Amino acid sequence: MNAPPSSLPSATSATSESANRPRSLADLFISFTLLALQGFGGVLAIVQREIVDRKRWLTQEEFIEDWAVAQIMPGPNVVNLSLMIGGRHFGIAGALAALAGLLTVPLILVIGLAVLHDRFADSPVVAGALHGMAAVCAGLIGAAGLRLASALKKSPMPLSWCLAISAAGFILVAFLKCPLPWVLFGLGGLACVLTWRRLA
Amino acid sequence: MSAPLHLALDWADWLNLFGHFLLMSLMSVGGAISTSSEMHRFLVEQHHWLTQEQFNQSIALAQAAPGPNVLFVALMGWHVGMNAGSTAAALFGVLVTMVGIMTPSTIITYTAARWGHRNRDLRAVRAFKQGMAPIVIALLLSTAWIMASSAGAGAAAAAGAPIASAVLANWPLWLTAIVSGLIIWRTRIHLLWLLAAGAVLGALGLI
């Protein structure tokens, strides 16, 4: 993002500056499957360690660049990153292999859990456990929001504007049950225009 | 606890579901979880295709299981199908919701990644990325609020209490949500420990 351009590898070159690359589509699929299976409560924290530190498919700088793009695109960040890595080495087939690796086995597992849960849903112990986990998840999602909020200090907009926009968005969605496209295009569009003007 | 749902879904309904998840995919800047409050509005409040419990369980189970969090979407599709009466419908529901949530974002990301990478210093790219940050935060906090308050409301309704007093009546649940949020925010503790703690507290009937 703020790294000097000279240190950045070309985005379009087929070869990467990093030491290694995925050997095959199967390598991509298996690597992303193993990566996904390590990531409880989200894969985000595992990705950097596996892809950069262990496999060296990306340098640290390449990872930061790709992560920034993955974040501004719609879709889960980890999914976007897998598409970009797979696509860079093997085109669309690579993107699909990485995506399939990330999703297939975890999907089967999570459906298995849901089936098990339905079988025992009448048990007050199981219902209570899920109830408790839902409370923790609410906290988890809230914490992710709060953690991101520290990034608002770096926004081109004044912090007070950012907080006002966040608060308005929260009220619109949580209390007024406003449909998401209105909030994204209305309030989000306003925020983007304000940011754009401040960037001049 | 809300009563189990028995749905009769026709092709128009499935198409409606698919279209909504296509739309959510386009909206999912910041991850699929940031659109979950809209999924709640659509699935639970508007169409009554999911119960509140099923909605909460979908997110809680996907968080507890390995893999990307987006799999909560598959579980929502699974539950809609189960409400429609069969395992085959449930598998179809998984297909509909997952293909829906993945396809537009995947195509956009794949085609735009190189452009975005080359033009990362462009004013419009930076304005979009930084301008959307407050919205993403608002959406995450809304989801947290809806999950905590609806879990509380469900328990309060079961106990015969008016919804308005749900927050007071369910203070242990709110306390759990807030404390776990603060711990996750401030420490690097593994999420599994907190989920396990929540499960144990819930299983013992303490929250």
Interface residues (C-beta under 8 A of the other chain):
Chain A: M1 A11 T12 A36 L37 Q38 G39 F40 G41 G42 V43 E65 D66 A68 V69 A70 Q71 I72 M73 P74 G75 P76 N77 V78 V79 N80 L83 M84 G87 I92 A95 L99 L102 L103 V105 P106 L107 L109 V110 I111 L113 A114 H117 D118 P124 V125 V126 A127 G128 A129 L130 H131 G132 M133 A134 A135 V136 C137 A138 G139 L140 I141 G142 A143 A144 G145 L146 R147 L148 A149 A151 L152 K154 S155 P156 M157 C162 L163 I165 S166 A167 A168 G169 F170 L172 V173 A174 K177 P179 L180 P181 V183 L184 L187 G188 A191 C192 V193 L194 T195 W196 L199 A200
Chain B: M1 L23 M24 S25 L26 M27 S28 V29 G30 G31 A32 I33 T35 S37 E38 R41 E45 E53 N56 Q57 S58 I59 A60 L61 A62 Q63 A64 A65 P66 G67 P68 N69 V70 L71 A74 L75 W78 H79 M82 V94 M98 M102 P104 S105 T106 I108 T109 Y110 A112 A113 R114 G116 H117 R118 R120 R123 A124 V125 R126 A127 F128 K129 Q130 G131 M132 A133 P134 I135 V136 I137 A138 L139 L140 L141 S142 T143 A144 W145 I146 M147 A148 A151 A155 L173 W174 T176 A177 I178 V179 S180 G181 L182 I183 I184 W185 H190 L191 L192 L194 L195 A197 G198 A199 V200 L201 G202 A203 L204 G205 L206 I207
